[in-house]
């Protein structure tokens, strides 16, 4: 838009200058014609035999001079009007250029503002992208942590189930061993009651209590074994704490 506008203004300005020059040439031509007529009038032949011819010649020259004077006046008037028009057009052209330069400055300011706004929008989009990536990363880390927590919960439940099973088995074995020891003791007592007198039975009972008394539940418990459900390794029942540690390690 800027280049065609400048070309248009330059063309119009050049046309007015050419027109002004043409008017000046036209006026100069009229002035030269008037001067020529004046010279003719002054150098008119003085030897004409009759005064009538001289008067007619002078009248013709005077009329022609008046005619060209009238044309010169009109030309000068037109020239002054044209000069006023040219002055007005130059003024309007100057005003138009001033407004055009102001508009150009406003356009440049708007372009700079638009460029700054675009940079700010790009930075805002970049920040949003970083935030989105960070949120996505935190979400993935949270999901991973939940999966690990769920795995740990399942492993803990499985380990707890194994411990409860071992504890139940241990308690059953202790009860069974205690019951067997009591039955064994009752059996021995009945056998001695039928084979020897009461006194002998009492002494024998005392000696047996001192030397070979029946195994207590604790002694029977010491001889019982408990196996790991994973690798079937055996531990004494009294070392059940060590067995629990082994089961946890073996489960891992």
C-alpha positions in Angstrom: 0.0 0.0 0.0 2.8 2.4 0.9 4.7 2.2 -2.5 1.6 2.7 -4.8 0.5 5.6 -2.6 3.9 7.3 -2.9 3.9 6.8 -6.6 0.5 8.3 -7.0 1.4 11.4 -5.0 4.6 11.8 -6.9 2.8 11.5 -10.2 0.2 14.0 -9.3 2.8 16.4 -8.0 4.8 16.1 -11.3 1.7 16.7 -13.3 1.0 19.9 -11.4 4.5 21.1 -11.9 4.3 20.4 -15.7 1.0 22.2 -15.8 2.5 25.2 -13.9 5.4 25.3 -16.4 3.1 25.2 -19.3 1.1 28.1 -17.9 4.3 30.1 -17.4 5.4 29.4 -21.0 2.0 30.5 -22.2 2.1 33.8 -20.2 5.7 34.5 -21.4 4.4 34.0 -25.0 1.7 36.5 -24.4 4.1 39.0 -23.0 6.4 38.5 -25.9 3.5 39.0 -28.3 2.4 42.2 -26.5 6.0 43.5 -26.6 6.1 42.8 -30.3 2.9 44.7 -30.9 4.2 47.6 -28.8 7.3 47.7 -30.9 5.3 47.6 -34.1 3.1 50.4 -32.8 6.1 52.5 -32.0 7.9 51.8 -35.3 4.8 52.3 -37.5 5.6 53.9 -40.8 5.7 57.7 -40.5 5.6 58.3 -44.3 2.0 57.2 -45.0 0.5 59.8 -47.3 -2.9 59.8 -45.7 -3.8 60.4 -42.0 -6.7 58.0 -42.3 -4.5 55.0 -43.0 -2.3 55.9 -40.1 -5.3 56.2 -37.8 -6.7 52.9 -39.0 -3.3 51.2 -38.5 -2.9 52.6 -35.0 -6.5 51.6 -34.1 -5.9 48.1 -35.3 -2.7 47.8 -33.3 -4.4 49.3 -30.3 -7.2 46.8 -30.5 -4.8 43.9 -30.9 -2.8 45.2 -28.0 -5.9 45.4 -25.8 -6.9 41.9 -26.9 -3.6 40.5 -25.9 -3.6 42.6 -22.7 -6.9 41.0 -21.9 -5.5 37.6 -22.6 -2.5 38.3 -20.5 -4.7 39.5 -17.6 -6.8 36.4 -17.8 -3.7 34.2 -18.1 -2.1 36.0 -15.0 -5.4 35.5 -13.2 -5.5 31.8 -14.1 -1.9 31.5 -13.1 -2.6 33.0 -9.7 -5.5 30.7 -9.3 -3.4 27.7 -10.3 -0.6 28.8 -8.0 -3.2 29.0 -5.2 -4.5 25.6 -6.1 -0.9 24.2 -6.1 -0.2 25.9 -2.8 -3.4 24.3 -1.3 -2.5 21.0 -2.8 1.0 21.2 -1.4 -0.4 22.0 2.0 -2.9 19.1 1.8 -0.1 16.9 0.6 2.0 17.9 3.5 -0.9 17.3 5.9 -1.6 14.0 4.2 2.1 13.0 4.6 2.1 14.0 8.2 -1.0 11.9 8.9 0.4 9.1 6.8 3.6 9.2 8.9 1.5 9.3 12.1 -0.5 6.3 10.8 2.7 4.5 10.0 4.0 5.1 13.5 0.8 3.8 15.0 1.1 0.7 12.7 4.6 0.2 13.9 3.6 0.5 17.5 0.7 -1.9 17.0 3.1 -4.3 15.2 5.5 -4.1 18.2 2.6 -4.6 20.6 1.3 -7.5 18.6 4.8 -9.1 18.5 5.2 -8.6 22.3 1.7 -10.2 22.7 2.6 -13.1 20.5 5.8 -13.7 22.5 3.8 -13.5 25.7 1.3 -16.0 24.3 4.1 -18.3 23.2 5.7 -18.1 26.7 2.3 -18.8 28.3 1.7 -21.8 26.1 5.2 -23.0 26.9 4.5 -22.6 30.6 1.2 -24.5 30.2 3.0 -27.3 28.4 5.6 -27.6 31.2 2.8 -27.6 33.8 0.9 -30.3 31.8 4.1 -32.4 31.5 4.8 -32.0 35.3 1.2 -32.9 36.2 1.4 -36.0 33.9 4.7 -37.0 35.4 3.4 -36.6 38.9 0.3 -38.6 38.0 2.4 -41.4 36.6 4.6 -41.4 39.7 1.4 -41.5 41.8 0.1 -44.4 39.8 3.4 -46.2 40.2 3.4 -45.6 44.0 -0.1 -46.9 44.2 0.9 -50.1 42.3 3.8 -50.6 44.6 1.6 -50.0 47.7 -0.9 -52.5 46.4 1.8 -55.0 45.8 3.2 -54.4 49.3 -0.3 -54.7 50.8 -0.9 -58.1 49.0 2.5 -59.3 50.1 1.8 -58.2 53.7 -1.6 -60.0 53.6 0.0 -63.1 52.2 2.8 -63.0 54.9 0.2 -62.4 57.6 -1.8 -65.3 56.3 1.3 -67.5 56.5 2.1 -66.4 60.0 -1.4 -67.1 61.1 -1.3 -70.5 59.5 2.1 -71.2 61.2 0.8 -70.0 64.5 -2.3 -72.1 64.3 -0.3 -75.1 63.3 2.1 -74.5 66.2 -0.7 -74.2 68.7 -2.2 -77.4 67.4 1.1 -79.2 67.7 1.6 -77.9 71.2 -1.9 -79.1 72.2 -1.3 -82.4 70.5 2.1 -83.0 72.2 0.7 -82.0 75.6 -2.2 -84.3 75.2 0.1 -87.2 74.1 2.4 -86.6 77.0 -0.5 -86.7 79.5 -1.9 -89.9 77.9 1.6 -91.4 78.1 1.8 -90.5 81.8 -1.6 -91.9 82.5 -0.7 -95.1 80.7 2.4 -95.6 82.7 0.6 -94.9 86.0 -2.0 -97.6 85.1 0.6 -100.2 84.3 2.4 -99.7 87.6 -0.8 -99.9 89.5 -1.5 -103.4 88.2 2.0 -104.9 88.4 3.4 -103.9 91.9 2.1 -103.2 95.4 1.0 -99.7 96.4 4.1 -98.9 98.4 6.4 -100.1 95.6 4.3 -98.1 93.2 4.7 -95.0 95.3 8.5 -95.4 95.6 8.7 -96.2 92.0 6.7 -93.2 91.2 9.0 -91.0 93.3 12.1 -92.5 91.6 10.6 -92.1 88.2 9.7 -88.5 89.0 13.4 -87.9 90.0 15.1 -89.9 87.4 12.9 -90.6 84.3 9.8 -88.5 84.9 7.6 -88.1 81.8 8.5 -85.3 79.5 6.8 -82.0 80.3 4.9 -80.1 77.7 7.8 -77.8 77.3 10.2 -80.6 76.6 7.8 -82.1 74.2 7.5 -78.8 72.5 11.2 -78.5 72.2 11.3 -81.8 70.3 8.5 -80.8 67.9 9.4 -79.2 64.5 7.7 -76.7 62.3 8.3 -76.4 58.6 8.6 -73.3 56.3 5.7 -73.4 53.8 8.0 -72.2 51.1 11.2 -74.2 51.3 10.1 -76.9 53.9 13.1 -76.1 56.2 12.4 -77.3 59.8 12.7 -75.2 63.0 12.1 -76.3 66.6 8.7 -75.1 67.9 10.4 -73.0 70.6 12.2 -71.1 67.8 9.1 -69.9 66.2 10.3 -66.3 66.1 13.3 -67.3 64.0 10.9 -69.2 61.8 8.8 -66.1 61.3 11.9 -64.1 60.2 12.9 -66.9 57.9 9.4 -67.0 56.3 9.5 -63.3 55.6 12.9 -63.5 54.0 11.9 -66.6 52.0 8.8 -64.9 50.7 10.8 -62.1 49.3 
